[in-house]
Structure formats: structure tokens, C-alpha cells
Amino acid sequence: MQLNKLFVYGIYGELYRLYRWHERPILGRIQPKDLSDKCTASSFVRRLRMEHADWLKVLREMDAITANSDISLYDSQNDVINLMMRGRLIAYSLGNLDVDNMGDYPIIKAPEGVQYHFVLASLLLLSEPDEVKSFRNEWQQAEEFLETLALTDEQLAILISGLELRAWPNRAGRIESLKTAFAMGQIAVVIVRDSVVVPPKRGPEDLPVEYYTPKPYTLGPHEEPGYESPENPHAGLHNQEALTPDFETSAESFKTTRQVDMQHLSLEDDAAAEALEAQDWNEDKIEEILTSGDQFSLENMDKGDKLYGFVTGGRDISTLDNKAYWLDEKGLADVEAEFFRQGHWDKEGVKGYLALPCFNKANEMITVELTEDQTVVKSTIGKATELLRYDGADGYTTGTMGKIMGGGGTQISPNARRLTLLSGK
């Protein structure tokens, strides 16, 4: 069972799709069910056609098994209800969406055997296309993409009509309608490429057989001279090496969304606050840490245990006294399983999962070691928001945009004065 491809039926035949929070699609015309209320979440979960074993697979994949999960269907459902109430597990109602209807939407043919299939973004919930372009909150990129298509007036009219967008009387207005629909997450483009057939080898005068035999893909060092690793294949502005996030825009606007009353803390938060105070964190930093996540717990770590952190390569990391957020071995393995693919880190995904501010490029990892036994504070990373801007060469800029980091990973807050830097990698 792959959670990001899990379709679930209700008892009346209604269809839903479940996602982890950080994997959820951001679609303008379809929103996840609001399951923050216990009564609503309970009613929803208990009418899904899922057996006890099915929910246990979901809980294991999300590392959310509790002491009661194995007891009965009712108990595993309770654990799932808690995940949905906290927003860690998201459900989308697919309603009358039909993947067969994707063919009803317009296709624009481009040179070199490429076709751009414009569809409602909500249809992507039902399909797994190999190559998709979407420009949620990326106004400049949407505009540049439309410029590269050089749409004729006839093609523009087909798109506006087929996507049911506002039909402005002039060309500029129609282009603006398309750009807005992209940036608001209402539409996306599925790219379809014609298959290329390599002619059979006819004789020794033709290209050598190596030309016809693809080389195996490798993540490790390549022995052949002149080899260069493939470019980062992951989408998102944070994965574009040519773009640099503006420090001040992000630093001044970044904030977590959880609110805590330091005078009336829950038992869980109060225990965490006491542990953080014992680590010599000041009152402001303790409040910052408490608002950065939830599900706080205390764990004992031993001298020599290692912690890991994503940072911006090239920045001074010699001073660790104020760095309160780290990954332990398990947390790092979780992030790696989710966001290290095809030999590259998906830094956009890492940023969202760990709720990193934009000025942290997450292009280098550092390793530290505990210099003594200590009790650390562990928590689930919560949601954060910020304004961000990326700048490129020749005066290019994305402009200032808003962004939400969903969190969902785990973090460790140790006594930073009892750490020693081992390496950056």
C-alpha cells in the first residue's frame, strides 16, 4: 500500500483519496475535507470501507502506531481520527471527478512531438501523469510558460472555452485569465511526448552498439571520465540552483502558526518547557520552540549520539549556540525516504516538511555530536508561513510571494552548548 496513491470508498460508494499533509496537492477548485472536529473526523473514518489491517498499514507507513493500534478496528480508527484532527492525514472527496473526462480538455501541439494537455488541476487527483507543469503561486513562471507557447488566437480561444475561463474580448485579457488560473492552482498542463523509435542496427558502418544500449543509472561516483551527474529533477523554486532566496524578505516574515499561552501551558508543553529551561534556553527561545510544533516528548540521548541539520552551503556554521532544531537518526531516515530520489534531495519538499525558512537553501547537511548525556525535547514540526522572493541573473526576480510550509517531520531540540560540529556534507 502506497499512502500517496490510496483511494478509499465510503459505505455509500463515495470515493476519497488520502494524503500525508506534506504530499497533499494544492488545488484551487477542490479542497480537503475539514476534519479538525473530533465528531466530524470520527463519523468520516468509521464510514470508510477499511479493515483493521488496512488502517494498520496506514499507521505504520506514517510511523503513528500506538500501544492500542493492534487491539481492534475501533482502536486503529481512533489513531487515524487523531491524525486527521491534527491535519497529518488529509482526505479529498473526489465526488463526480472522472479520469475519463480528461480527454475532454484542450490539447496544444508544439514542435518536436510535444503536446500540452491543459486540464483542471483537480483531475490530477485521479491520475498519475509522468510529466506535469503547474504554477501554483508562481505568476512569473506561468507568464513565461505562456510566452514560450506563442499561442495563436485560435488556440487561445480553444483553451479559454475548454477550461471554462473568463473570455475577455481582447488577447491580453485572455492571456491574463490563463496566467491567473495557473497561479491560483485551478489548471495544470500534462506533457505528452511522442515516443522515439531508434532504428535497428544494420551493420558495422553504423553507430556502435553502445549507442543503442542505455547506460545504467547510478547514484554513486561514475568511473568514466567527463561524467557529470544529472541536474536536480525535482520541481519547485527551492530546487533551482540559479535562484537565490532573498534573506531579509523571508527572515522578517517567517512565523509559525501555533499559538501557546506561556502562563497556561498543557502538561505536555509544560514538561517540554521545563526541559528546555534546564538546557539554558531563554524564555523567548522556549516560546519559539513550543510554537514550532506539537506532540512534545522527552527523550534521553547518549554522549556520542549524532544529530543532523540542513543549512545553506557556505554560511558560517561554527557557532551552534542558537540552533535549536535538529534531526536524529530516525528523523533523517524519514526525510531521506521521502525526499531523496534520483540521486538528489528534493529541497522544496525538505523545506515544507521541516518548515524551513526560505533563506535556508537546504543544500548542505551538517552533523553534530552530543558531548554528554542529555535529555532532549522531541516534537512534530508544525505549520509555518512566510513571504519569499527568489532572485536570479540579469535582474530576474520572482517578486514577493506568500508560502505555507505544512511541516509534519520530527525535530530534536537539545542543549546546543553541549554539541560539537563533526562535518558538513
ROSE-80747 format. One record per residue: z, x, y of N, C-alpha, C in turn. Coordinates in steps of 0.001 Angstrom, whole numbers, padded with zeros to 6 digits, always signed. Layout:
ZXYZXYZXY
...
***
This chain:
+000000+000840-001201+000000+000000+000000+000000+000871+001246
-001001+000668+002120-001028+001364+003395-000628+000373+004469
+000472+000650+005149+001024-000321+006085+000045-000644+007199
-000735+000352+007654-001639+000063+008759-002854-000750+008323
-002930-001092+007014-004006-001949+006539-003440-003150+005786
-002223-003553+006119-001541-004591+005357-001825-005971+005947
-002567-006777+005189-002810-008165+005558-001859-009034+004732
-001242-010008+005386-000231-010849+004733-000566-012311+005002
-000457-013133+003947-000684-014569+004099+000642-015309+004194
+000628-016362+005001+001763-017264+005069+001641-018335+003997
+002675-019140+003855+002694-020141+002785+001652-021237+003005
+001130-021383+004230+000111-022387+004502-001283-021766+004617
-001414-020508+004189-002716-019872+004185-003063-019123+005460
-002161-019123+006447-002425-018396+007689-002382-016889+007423
-003184-016133+008163-003337-014700+007909-002734-013880+009044
-001997-012819+008668-001378-011916+009635-001692-010469+009237
-001576-009578+010213-001701-008154+009928-000491-007432+010519
+000105-006534+009721+001316-005837+010132+000990-004401+010515
+001661-003911+011546+001501-002538+012024+002868-001939+012328
+002965-000617+012165+004060+000081+012815+003841-000012+014324
+004953+000105+015080+004854-000019+016539+003851+000966+017124
+003923+002255+016721+003087+003262+017354+001635+003193+016894
+001338+002401+015856-000030+002269+015368-000691+000974+015834
+000039+000159+016562-000481-001160+016913-001707-001027+017820
-002670-001910+017681-003808-001913+018608-003390-002509+019944
-004019-002067+020998-003743-002615+022327-004946-003445+022723
-004836-004749+022537-005973-005628+022714-005686-006643+023815
-006659-006840+024676-006447-007694+025836-006361-009173+025505
-007074-009616+024451-007150-011048+024191-006306-011500+023007
-005591-010616+022415-004735-011000+021301-003446-010204+021399
-002342-010882+021300-001036-010252+021461-000227-010401+020176
+000680-009478+019889+001526-009621+018704+002491-010782+018855
+002973-011267+017722+003947-012345+017758+005250-011843+018363
+005897-012689+019146+007194-012355+019730+008267-012677+018707
+008804-011614+018083+009804-011789+017029+011123-011132+017414
+011402-011066+018710+012632-010428+019174+013860-011298+018928
+013646-012584+018742+014754-013505+018476+014999-013598+016968
+016253-013536+016541+016576-013496+015113+016115-014750+014388
+016285-015902+014998+015897-017152+014352+014386-017180+014123
+013621-016776+015147+012162-016769+015037+011694-015758+014001
+012261-014534+014054+011871-013491+013108+012207-013901+011672
+013376-014494+011479+013798-014909+010143+012865-015982+009587
+012554-016962+010422+011665-018030+009987+010281-017480+009630
+009802-016535+010409+008478-015956+010170+008448-015165+008859
+009417-014274+008670+009408-013407+007494+009558-014217+006206
+010400-015218+006218+010686-015944+004970+009558-016887+004558
+008577-017096+005429+007448-017928+005003+006193-017109+004688
+006362-015783+004603+005236-014938+004213+005194-014798+002696
+003985-014692+002172+003816-014549+000720+003978-013085+000330
+005201-012622+000339+005531-011245-000013+006680-011253-001020
+006486-010550-002132+007525-010451-003139+008535-009358-002748
+009637-009327-003484+010672-008327-003240+010092-006912-003307
+009283-006639-004317+008695-005304-004480+007770-004948-003319
+007067-005961-002778+006160-005715-001646+006941-005278-000411
+008042-005981-000123+008843-005615+001052+009501-004252+000857
+009884-003943-000379+010478-002625-000625+009481-001505-000333
+008205-001717-000659+007178-000719-000348+007053-000523+001163
+007100-001625+001912+007037-001543+003374+008237-000772+003912
+009415-001104+003419+010637-000455+003900+010635+001037+003567
+010159+001389+002385+010109+002811+002022+009124+003555+002909
+007978+002953+003168+006980+003620+003998+007493+003832+005414
+008361+002938+005873+008919+003064+007212+010255+003795+007210
+010654+004319+006044+011923+005031+005925+013066+004154+006431
+013057+002890+006009+014035+001922+006512+014814+001261+005386
+014846+001891+004220+015628+001355+003104+017113+001436+003440
+017835+000353+003172+019281+000337+003387+019989+000175+002039
+021310+000173+002082+022089+000061+000850+021861-001281+000164
+021440-002308+000922+021280-003644+000355+019834-003981-000005
+018870-003127+000364+017457-003481+000206+017087-003860-001213
+017633-003127-002189+017239-003322-003588+017876-004546-004241
+018848-005173-003586+019624-006223-004245+018773-007449-004565
+018047-007946-003563+017279-009175-003777+016192-009303-002725
+015294-010267-002925+014255-010556-001937+014896-010906-000593
+015948-011702-000631+016623-012113+000596+017113-010895+001392
+017674-009913+000700+018215-008741+001388+017092-007854+001944
+016005-007681+001189+014887-006884+001719+014261-007593+002911
+014203-008931+002871+013691-009685+004020+014573-009465+005246
+015882-009420+005050+016787-009177+006175+016504-007834+006838
+016223-006816+006034+015906-005500+006602+014604-005551+007391
+013613-006288+006880+012341-006434+007587+012540-007211+008886
+013361-008236+008834+013670-009023+010047+014249-008124+011125
+015159-007238+010750+015751-006320+011726+014695-005391+012328
+013760-004918+011496+012678-004064+012013+011834-004816+013028
+011536-006070+012739+010702-006860+013653+011442-007203+014934
+012719-007493+014833+013502-007805+016034+013570-006604+016968
+013647-005388+016391+013715-004176+017208+012336-003694+017638
+011276-004369+017192+009931-004008+017599+009336-002843+016838
+009943-002413+015750+009401-001302+014972+008272-001755+014062
+008285-003041+013683+007234-003613+012848+006609-004771+013623
+005300-004701+013816+004584-005655+014668+003694-006535+013804
+003623-007825+014120+002770-008757+013386+001772-009406+014331
+000509-009405+013930-000544-010091+014677-001028-011289+013864
-001145-012424+014515-001729-013595+013885-003238-013514+014053
-003958-013546+012936-005406-013399+013005-006118-014725+013215
-005396-015817+013047-005947-017125+013367-007294-017362+012731
-008285-017699+013575-009618-018007+013078-010572-016841+013212
-010046-015650+013457-010923-014486+013539-011634-014292+012208
-012902-013972+012266-013697-013794+011055-014558-012567+011218
-014374-011576+010350-015133-010342+010474-016623-010594+010342
-017005-011693+009634-018432-012003+009510-019047-012360+010853
-018207-012785+011792-018714-013144+013113-019070-011932+013958
-018725-010704+013489-019025-009521+014274-020525-009412+014535
-021320-009905+013609-022773-009844+013789-023284-010729+014892
-022442-011617+015409-022870-012498+016489-022875-011806+017844
-022336-010598+017913-022202-009922+019201-023344-008930+019419
-023644-008625+020693-024875-007879+021024-024841-006411+020615
-026026-005907+020271-026226-004506+019916-027230-003882+020884
-026865-002726+021415-027753-001979+022300-028230-000743+021550
-029538-000590+021397-030086+000569+020705-030277+001719+021687
-029893+002904+021243-030014+004114+022063-030897+005117+021315
-031315+006179+021997-032155+007180+021326-031432+007842+020158
-032203+008538+019333-031688+009343+018222-030962+008497+017170
-031402+007260+016977-030878+006456+015889-029477+005954+016065
-029002+005829+017294-027640+005354+017551-027693+003924+018074
-026815+003083+017547-026701+001711+018030-025278+001459+018497
-025152+000817+019643-023845+000481+020203-023621-001022+020030
-022655-001353+019178-022355-002746+018872-021161-003177+019718
-021406-003968+020745-020359-004447+021639-019672-005646+020992
-018353-005576+020834-017611-006651+020172-016314-006929+020927
-015733-008096+020657-014377-008362+021141-013422-007415+020425
-012533-006798+021169-011618-005821+020574-010752-006452+019493
-010476-007738+019598-009635-008399+018601-010264-008371+017217
-011583-008275+017121-012238-008225+015818-011923-006942+015066
-011489-005909+015797-011153-004653+015135-009906-004789+014263
-009148-005864+014453-008013-006126+013578-008462-006434+012149
-009703-006896+012018-010186-007327+010718-011080-006311+010038
-011421-005245+010727-012365-004297+010147-011878-002883+010378
-012496-001939+009698-012137-000533+009822-013401+000289+010108
-014050+000081+011256-015255+000854+011548-014938+002338+011674
-015904+003175+011299-015680+004620+011305-015624+005196+012708
-016402+004647+013622-016511+005256+014949-016459+004157+016003
-015461+004210+016853-015244+003173+017862-015015+003824+019215
-015567+003226+020244-015250+003621+021616-014486+002480+022270
-013315+002793+022800-012561+001815+023574-011980+002541+024779
-011782+001828+025848-011393+002475+027109-010239+001723+027761
-009254+001356+026953-008092+000653+027490-007427+001499+028572
-007319+000968+029786-006711+001652+030931-007471+002913+031350
-008694+003090+030874-009476+004278+031210-010700+003847+032021
-010467+003504+033265-011510+002946+034125-012648+003944+034357
-012294+005176+034648-013317+006181+034936-014180+006436+033703
-013554+006564+032536-014314+006817+031313-015222+005642+030973
-014749+004416+031214-015582+003238+030968-016811+003246+031871
-016596+003596+033125-017712+003646+034066-018729+004716+033653
-018228+005889+033265-019131+006969+032858-019917+006596+031613
-019265+005911+030648-019962+005494+029436-021088+004532+029763
-020823+003570+030634-021854+002603+031002-023005+003283+031737
-022685+004300+032539-023746+005029+033241-024654+005754+032256
-024074+006323+031192-024889+007059+030219-025821+006130+029450
-025477+004845+029332-026341+003905+028616-027580+003549+029410
-027499+003644+030741-028638+003292+031611-029219+001932+031212
-028377+000930+031196-028776-000395+030739-029858-001003+031622
-030839-001623+030972-031832-002385+031722-031208-003713+032142
-031842-004397+033071-031328-005698+033499-031300-006688+032336
-032295-006581+031443-032344-007476+030285-031183-007199+029334
-030915-005910+029066-029789-005556+028202-028469-005986+028818
-028351-005815+030110-027125-006190+030812-026881-007689+030694
-027941-008465+030830-027815-009922+030722-027398-010319+029309
-027950-009628+028288-027597-009919+026894-026116-009646+026655
-025615-008523+027185-024205-008177+026995-023284-009178+027677
-023585-009520+028904-022738-010453+029658-022676-011798+028950
-023828-012268+028481-023887-013559+027805-023212-013493+026443
-023506-012438+025657-022979-012331+024307-021483-012147+024251
-020921-011498+025276-019481-011255+025323-018740-012307+026143
-019506-013261+026689-018941-014356+027489-018140-013821+028675
-018720-012853+029381-018096-012298+030577-018644-013001+031806
-017999-012770+032917-018422-013422+034158-019800-012916+034566
-020734-013828+034772-022115-013467+035096-022309-013429+036610
-022037-012290+037187-022251-012121+038619-023752-012188+038927
-024122-012618+040115-025551-012752+040430-026271-011412+040625
-025499-010340+040832-026146-009045+041072-025766-008049+039988
-026546-006983+039882-026361-005974+038834-025004-005271+038956
-024621-004903+040169-023363-004189+040372-022175-005022+039887
-022210-006312+040141-021122-007182+039709-021037-007288+038200
-022204-007300+037520-022211-007392+036062-021704-006093+035426
-022086-004975+036003-021553-003694+035519-020037-003672+035678
-019562-004174+036803-018123-004216+037053-017417-005114+036034
-018054-006218+035631-017482-007103+034612-017309-006370+033293
-018325-005597+032895-018242-004833+031662-017148-003781+031742
-017122-003048+032857-016115-001995+033022-014707-002579+032963
-014500-003703+033623-013184-004338+033633-012785-004796+032234
-013747-005363+031500-013454-005821+030139-013067-004651+029243
-013720-003499+029423-013343-002301+028669-011918-001877+029025
-011666-001717+030324-010396-001163+030786-009220-002088+030484
-009479-003390+030407-008417-004341+030091-008222-004518+028590
-009007-003784+027792-008838-003851+026349-009446-005084+025716
-010351-005776+026422-010935-007001+025882-012106-006720+024957
-012850-005657+025209-014025-005354+024385-013981-003898+023930
-014760-003600+022920-014896-002240+022406-016317-002079+021892
-016673-000864+021551-018011-000583+021029-017881+000088+019673
-018527-000490+018681-018627+000132+017360-019941+000888+017314
-019868+002171+016992-021064+003014+016978-021618+003079+015565
-022881+002761+015442-023570+002791+014148-024693+003811+014244
-024682+004793+013347-025706+005834+013354-026596+005674+012125
-027888+005835+012346-028818+005795+011224-028545+006971+010310
-028602+006756+008997-028400+007852+008055-029589+008800+008094
-029311+010082+007946-030343+011097+007963-030574+011580+006532
-031817+011474+006067-032151+011890+004712-032745+013292+004760
-032091+014244+004095-032594+015612+004044-033681+015696+002979
-034879+016210+003307-035953+016284+002318-035580+017203+001169
-036059+016915-000020-035730+017772-001161-036342+019147-001018
-035678+020115-001617-036173+021492-001590-037425+021592-002453
-038506+022177-001902-039767+022217-002626-040068+023590-003213
-039609+024668-002598-039971+025970-003115-039256+027073-002387
-039470+028315-002806-038764+029452-002219-039100+029692-000763
-040232+029107-000305-040579+029333+001095-039770+028446+002028
-039060+027470+001462-038255+026570+002285-036895+027194+002580
-036080+026429+003273-034748+026922+003617-033937+027196+002362
-032988+028146+002415-032168+028453+001245-031331+027255+000828
-030899+027275-000415-030165+026152-000969-028872+025893-000207
-028285+026935+000430-027044+026750+001183-027218+025733+002307
-028462+025592+002786-028704+024646+003873-028430+023219+003416
-028702+022975+002125-028568+021622+001599-027181+021353+001041
-026389+022376+000921-025066+022231+000320-024001+022324+001402
-023362+021201+001769-022341+021261+002822-021171+022132+002410
-020667+022923+003362-019516+023785+003093-018250+022940+003019
-017334+023285+002128-016080+022519+002038-015283+022640+003323
-014646+021548+003685-013815+021564+004884-012492+022238+004584
-012035+023050+005494-010783+023773+005271-009932+023723+006520
-008629+023680+006318-007706+023711+007454-007188+025110+007701
-007396+025996+006768-006845+027341+006884-007854+028319+007449
-007512+029622+007482-008414+030635+008007-009723+030659+007226
-010807+030826+007913-012115+030867+007294-012571+032315+007214
-013077+032712+006054-013379+034121+005843-014687+034553+006482
-015571+033612+006756-016874+034011+007252-016784+034442+008711
-017463+035526+009088-017424+035973+010478-018079+034953+011396
-017504+034836+012592-018059+033920+013576-017640+032478+013405
-016790+032202+012403-016361+030818+012184-015456+030352+013322
-015667+029124+013763-014811+028513+014774-014333+027177+014233
-013052+026911+014404-012512+025649+013908-013121+024495+014688
-013259+023328+014035-013841+022180+014719-012972+021747+015886
-013616+021081+016874-012859+020595+018017-011918+019477+017581
-010899+019254+018384-009946+018197+018087-010694+016866+017955
-010614+016217+016778-011392+014995+016565-010699+013729+017066
-009476+013860+017571-008692+012674+017896-009015+012152+019298
-008932+010840+019430-009219+010200+020708-008009+010297+021644
-008234+009977+022920-007145+009950+023889-007204+011110+024865
-006813+010844+026094-006881+011862+027141-006006+013067+026833
-004881+012866+026142-003963+013970+025874-004554+014967+024876
-005621+014571+024210-006288+015469+023267-007444+016237+023895
-007716+015982+025168-008832+016654+025832-008333+017947+026488
-008729+019083+025901-008252+020366+026413-008733+020640+027834
-009852+020033+028214-010409+020292+029542-009644+019555+030647
-008746+018652+030264-007995+017878+031248-006554+018365+031309
-006020+018423+032528-004639+018868+032742-003837+017741+033368
-002722+017339+032773-001903+016284+033376-001216+016785+034648
-001164+015920+035632-000503+016287+036892+001009+016161+036716
+001716+017252+036981+003157+017303+036716+003918+016299+037578
+003683+016312+038884+004510+015511+039792+004336+014016+039553
+003100+013581+039292+002863+012150+039074+003705+011635+037918
+003722+012404+036818+004482+011982+035640+005982+012172+035833
+006375+013333+036355+007802+013653+036478+008528+012659+037373
+007863+012179+038408+008522+011288+039360+008577+009843+038877
+007740+009494+037895+007657+008091+037489+008182+007817+036087
+008339+008863+035270+008733+008665+033867+010124+008020+033790
+010233+006993+032975+011542+006369+032788+011573+005646+031444
+012749+005624+030855+012951+004873+029622+013268+003430+029978
+013069+002521+029035+013215+001101+029353+014544+000505+028893
+015250+001203+028010+016526+000655+027551+017585+000778+028648
+018368-000268+028811+019450-000267+029787+020797-000200+029055
+021704+000624+029555+023060+000670+028984+024084+000570+030108
+025170-000092+029820+026302-000182+030740+027329+000836+030278
+027460+001923+030996+028330+003014+030559+029798+002599+030510
+030129+001509+031176+031517+001033+031159+031776+000077+030001
+030720-000400+029365+030882-001363+028277+029895-001016+027161
+030105+000118+026552+029217+000584+025501+029541-000081+024164
+028530-000231+023337+028765-000702+021974+029509+000386+021202
+030036+000039+020056+030765+001018+019247+029849+002183+018863
+028595+001856+018523+027625+002877+018127+027329+003826+019284
+027073+003242+020466+026762+004060+021643+027972+004859+022111
+029161+004242+021991+030375+004930+022437+030651+006162+021577
+030422+006038+020258+030612+007198+019374+029627+008308+019721
+028398+007913+020032+027400+008910+020424+027780+009574+021741
+028263+008778+022689+028654+009327+023991+029795+010334+023849
+030771+010024+023000+031883+010955+022784+031396+012269+022171
+030461+012166+021210+029919+013376+020587+029133+014208+021597
+028381+013544+022462+027598+014255+023476+028514+014918+024503
+029596+014238+024845+030564+014825+025781+031207+016067+025167
+031473+016008+023865+032047+017167+023182+031069+018342+023140
+029772+018034+023279+028747+019085+023320+028559+019647+024730
+029374+019177+025680+029343+019651+027072+028187+019100+027889
+027575+017978+027428+026592+017326+028288+027321+016582+029400
+026729+016591+030611+027383+015881+031714+027089+014386+031631
+027763+013628+032488+027687+012171+032415+026268+011655+032613
+025521+012223+033564+024149+011770+033808+023268+012024+032595
+023432+013191+031968+022609+013517+030804+022961+012621+029625
+024237+012296+029471+024644+011406+028383+024000+010035+028558
+024004+009529+029789+023362+008237+030033+021863+008319+029770
+021242+009424+030157+019808+009611+029907+019507+009558+028415
+020334+010247+027630+020118+010277+026180+020320+008885+025575
+021351+008174+026015+021619+006837+025477+020502+005855+025805
+019876+006003+026970+018784+005090+027323+017457+005491+026675
+017416+006671+026066+016158+007142+025479+015903+006579+024087
+016906+005941+023479+016709+005437+022123+017794+004453+021730
+017871+004191+020432+018921+003323+019907+019202+003732+018462
+020000+002936+017764+020408+003244+016387+021018+004648+016302
+021986+004895+017171+022615+006216+017223+023532+006430+016022
+023521+007653+015526+024413+008028+014431+024775+009502+014595
+025813+009914+013896+026252+011307+013950+025945+011990+012629
+025470+013219+012705+025157+013983+011503+025697+015394+011644
+026149+015942+010545+026618+017327+010531+025465+018259+010161
+025287+019299+010946+024282+020310+010654+024976+021670+010548
+024379+022541+009770+024998+023827+009483+024381+024954+010301
+025152+025992+010495+024632+027197+011123+023390+027662+010358
+022338+027981+011089+021092+028417+010464+020083+027307+010270
+020514+026030+010388+019554+024927+010311+018585+025013+011479
+017366+024546+011255+016324+024672+012274+015972+023327+012886
+015602+023378+014164+015108+022216+014896+013773+022594+015538
+012988+021556+015873+011626+021797+016345+011344+020931+017573
+010484+021447+018448+010145+020690+019650+008719+020947+020090
+008053+019907+020591+006724+020039+021181+006871+020362+022661
+006116+021343+023140+006190+021760+024536+004778+022046+025043
+004693+022344+026333+003437+022782+026933+003284+024279+026744
+002205+024702+026090+001973+026114+025849+001925+026918+027141
+002580+028065+027140+002556+028940+028304+003697+028742+029272
+004436+027635+029148+005566+027415+030056+006788+028183+029571
+007644+028530+030494+008841+029311+030170+009786+028462+029324
+010076+028917+028108+010978+028180+027219+012210+029014+026881
+012452+030031+027686+013581+030912+027374+014926+030239+027620
+014951+029229+028506+016199+028521+028807+016218+027193+028072
+017157+027037+027155+017227+025833+026336+018390+024934+026730
+019163+025337+027744+020425+024661+028038+020272+023174+028350
+019097+022754+028851+018953+021360+029259+018036+020575+028334
+017638+021176+027211+016715+020496+026287+017531+019738+025240
+017498+018420+025324+018388+017587+024503+017676+016847+023383
+016364+017026+023257+015624+016217+022293+014837+017113+021337
+015187+017031+020049+014572+017885+019041+014242+017079+017796
+013455+017689+016915+013155+017122+015607+013839+017963+014533
+014442+017295+013542+014920+018057+012392+013780+018149+011376
+014055+018723+010216+013004+018924+009214+012361+017589+008815
+013190+016591+008590+012673+015288+008171+011860+014634+009284
+012362+014734+010518+011650+014148+011646+010299+014801+011863
+010250+016138+011719+008994+016856+011869+008009+016454+010774
+008510+016330+009538+007637+015926+008434+007062+014538+008685
+007860+013655+009263+007411+012307+009596+006293+012360+010629
+006489+013149+011687+005470+013258+012734+004198+013895+012167
+004369+014911+011335+003209+015596+010765+002408+014663+009861
+003099+013851+009073+002407+012912+008186+001600+011896+008974
+002105+011535+010147+001438+010524+010948+000326+011086+011819
+000509+012297+012344-000350+012736+013445-001005+014105+013264
-000919+014693+012075-001652+015942+011847-002747+015655+010824
-003978+015562+011332-005105+015226+010470-006309+016076+010846
-007119+016373+009851-008352+017142+010036-008082+018472+010735
-006916+019033+010452-006607+020350+010983-006137+020372+012420
-005883+019212+013010-005478+019154+014417-004360+018134+014602
-003473+018432+015538-002473+017455+015952-003139+016399+016826
-002826+015140+016566-003209+014058+017468-002131+014000+018555
-002359+014740+019630-001328+014872+020671-001095+013561+021422
-002112+012721+021487-001936+011404+022095-000949+010582+021255
-001105+010651+019928-000190+009934+019049+001215+010506+019085
+001314+011847+019105+002629+012503+019194+003335+012090+020476
+002583+012084+021567+003156+011715+022869+003757+010306+022826
+003022+009367+022221+003514+007994+022164+004690+007828+021224
+004625+008494+020064+005658+008339+019031+006981+008962+019456
+006893+010080+020200+008105+010754+020666+008433+010424+022119
+007632+009528+022726+007836+009130+024130+007938+010352+025035
+006956+011243+024923+006944+012448+025746+006331+012146+027109
+006866+012714+028183+006224+012554+029487+004868+013235+029496
+003987+012760+030357+002610+013253+030370+002542+014756+030619
+003469+015298+031437+003376+016730+031756+003676+017615+030549
+004208+017043+029472+004365+017787+028225+003054+017657+027452
+002255+018716+027402+000947+018658+026766+001038+018658+025244
+002224+018954+024693+002441+018937+023236+001422+019805+022505
+001044+020924+023114+000062+021813+022486+000693+023087+021924
+002024+023124+021884+002715+024234+021246+004024+023711+020658
+004420+024286+019532+005685+023893+018913+006633+025080+018902
+007875+024830+019278+008873+025885+019240+009907+025569+018163
+010506+026616+017633+011524+026490+016592+012808+027143+017073
+013914+026435+016923+015214+026990+017274+016128+026903+016063
+017216+027645+016127+018174+027691+015013+019570+027470+015558
+020381+026713+014825+021764+026500+015219+022557+027790+014995
+023331+028172+015991+024123+029402+015871+025513+029144+015304
+025849+027850+015097+027138+027494+014488+027035+026089+013920
+027939+025742+013040+028002+024374+012523+028285+023422+013682
+027670+022260+013664+027964+021301+014726+027585+019888+014297
+028193+018914+014993+027859+017508+014809+026813+017133+015858
+025668+016640+015412+024585+016297+016329+024438+014777+016383
+023764+014315+017418+023517+012887+017602+022060+012599+017233
+021872+011650+016336+020527+011273+015892+020231+009856+016360
+018989+009597+016769+018651+008267+017238+017169+007990+017027
+016823+006710+017084+015424+006281+017050+014907+006228+018483
+013795+006884+018730+013256+007001+020083+012755+005648+020568
+013144+005281+021788+012757+004001+022359+011533+004096+023245
+011203+002967+023846+010020+002855+024691+010249+003532+026041
+009183+004082+026619+009247+004681+027956+007947+004373+028695
+008005+004430+030009+006811+004169+030829+006643+005290+031842
+005446+005408+032351+005184+006404+033379+003863+006111+034075
+003683+006732+035219+002371+006832+035846+001834+008214+035514
+000542+008309+035274-000013+009611+034919-001397+009777+035538
-001785+011033+035634-003124+011367+036140-003565+012660+035482
-004807+012693+035042-005365+013910+034462-006461+014445+035388
-006457+015763+035574-007452+016413+036423-008292+017371+035587
-009575+017460+035945-010481+018365+035252-011192+019281+036220
-012265+019867+035744-013011+020817+036564-013839+020098+037629
-014211+020841+038645-015118+020354+039697-014596+019103+040390
-013283+019017+040546-012701+017907+041286-012577+016604+040514
-012909+016615+039214-012806+015380+038428-011344+014973+038263
-011072+013683+038383-009732+013155+038145-009838+011757+037556
-008889+011401+036721-008888+010060+036136-008344+009027+037110
-007700+009494+038167-006963+008571+039003-005617+008255+038355
-004739+007626+039097-003398+007323+038586-003432+006056+037744
-002833+006140+036555-002816+005014+035618-001387+004796+035123
-001126+003604+034663+000153+003314+034020+000041+003498+032520
+001116+003903+031879+001102+004094+030425+002453+003722+029841
+002417+003140+028644+003624+002809+027894+003639+003644+026626
+004727+004372+026395+004923+005105+025141+005846+004269+024249
+005356+003919+023085+006105+002995+022235+007287+003596+021514
+007327+004939+021367+008415+005562+020624+008337+005215+019146
+009464+005246+018470+009512+004932+017048+009900+006109+016173
+009755+007342+016700+010177+008517+015942+011683+008696+016012
+012160+009766+015412+013590+010066+015482+013807+011345+016278
+014969+011474+016887+015282+012652+017682+016709+013104+017407
+016901+014395+017577+018211+015013+017394+018661+015599+018723
+019897+015280+019121+020482+015854+020340+021659+016741+019932
+021468+018059+019977+022532+018985+019583+023232+019558+020813
+024154+020461+020593+024706+021269+021670+023682+022360+021971
+022955+022194+023080+021846+023097+023373+022306+024531+023647
+023588+024697+023967+024096+026042+024224+024420+026795+022929
+024247+026107+021836+024505+026724+020543+023209+026767+019717
+022110+027064+020445+020805+027221+019813+020243+028585+020177
+019432+029123+019296+018722+030359+019616+017253+030174+019293
+016395+030635+020176+014951+030460+020022+014423+031435+018962
+013719+030883+017981+013124+031723+016935+011658+032028+017228
+010885+030970+017511+009447+031180+017703+008791+029977+018324
+007584+030194+018833+006685+029130+019226+005494+029223+018296
+004971+028091+017903+003807+028137+017014+002877+027012+017340
***
